Amino acid sequence: MVLGATPDASRYANLAANRLVRSGHSIVNVGIKTGEIAGVPIEKPETIHNDIDTITLYVGPINQPPLYDYILNTHPKRIIFNPGTENSELRRMANDKGIETEYACTLVMLSVGQY
């Protein structure tokens, strides 16, 4: 799941969504903007998905608190906090629920084969 997805091609969330698809990963785009990325529509953070391996986060910490329940109830195996999204409170909450967390860059992880 790309959380913070945007149709703006200059944004890292957009670049990551496209690169994930090109690398063979299925994605769910979630954001506040309408549109699509890599042929996948952007949906609002309402539907809880129960089969998410990784949430790659592109929402700044100030805007994350309203998304805490959505993120935690999705119960991904892992959350990647991309640069600028680091949040020790959400990280602790996720770890308490058994969700792995990483402060990392999805684009770098993909480029070096560590995603």
HELIX and SHEET records of a PDB file:
HELIX    1   1 TYR A   12  ARG A   22  1                                  11    
HELIX    2   2 PRO A   61  ASN A   63  5                                   3    
HELIX    3   3 PRO A   65  LEU A   67  5                                   3    
HELIX    4   4 TYR A   68  THR A   74  1                                   7    
HELIX    5   5 SER A   88  ASP A   96  1                                   9    
HELIX    6   6 THR A  106  SER A  111  1                                   6    
SHEET    1   A 7 GLU A  36  ILE A  37  0                                        
SHEET    2   A 7 VAL A  40  GLU A  43 -1                                        
SHEET    3   A 7 ASN A  29  VAL A  30  1                                        
SHEET    4   A 7 VAL A   2  LEU A   3  1                                        
SHEET    5   A 7 THR A  54  LEU A  57  1                                        
SHEET    6   A 7 ARG A  78  PHE A  81  1                                        
SHEET    7   A 7 GLU A 100  TYR A 103  1                                        
END                                                                             
